[in-house]
């Protein structure tokens, strides 16, 4: 994980109280704020048993915009989308 990816997971003290960091089998770090539960995913609209609120790799001023409640598949798709945006941004900045 490079420095810019680490910075996206930098939480203040209040955020640390509600978040727990988990390392999933693929080696990715995922920050979650609640327990996994069954429900309808807001991303794909399917009934899933892996719904959870997870931290995105964003840094919006409005903190609630940095979290996504979804199934894990939709979460990974969203992370991949933002990774592409970050790569494009870094490239445009000469990184």
PESULPE-V758657 format. One record per backbone hydrogen bond with DSSP energy under -1.0 kcal/mol. CO is the residue of the C=O (numbers start at 1). NH is the residue of the N-H. E is the energy in kcal/mol with one decimal. If there is no record, write none. Layout:
# PESULPE-V758657
<<CO,NH,E> <CO,NH,E>>
This chain:
# PESULPE-V758657
<<2,6,-2.1> <3,7,-2.3> <4,8,-1.1> <6,9,-1.6> <7,10,-1.7> <12,16,-2.2> <13,17,-1.2> <15,19,-1.4> <20,32,-2.8> <22,30,-2.9> <24,27,-2.5> <28,24,-2.1> <30,22,-3.1> <31,55,-3.2> <32,20,-2.7> <37,51,-2.2> <39,48,-3.4> <41,45,-1.5> <46,41,-2.7> <48,39,-2.6> <51,37,-2.4> <52,70,-1.9> <53,33,-2.1> <54,68,-2.6> <56,58,-1.2> <62,65,-2.1> <63,66,-2.0> <64,67,-1.1> <66,56,-3.4> <68,54,-2.6> <70,52,-1.9> <71,75,-2.0> <72,76,-2.7> <73,77,-2.0> <74,78,-2.3> <75,79,-2.7> <76,80,-2.5> <77,81,-2.0> <78,82,-2.4> <79,83,-2.7> <80,84,-2.0> <81,85,-1.8> <82,86,-2.9> <83,87,-2.5> <84,88,-2.3> <85,89,-2.5> <86,90,-3.1> <87,91,-2.4> <88,92,-2.1> <89,93,-1.3> <90,95,-2.8> <91,94,-1.2>>
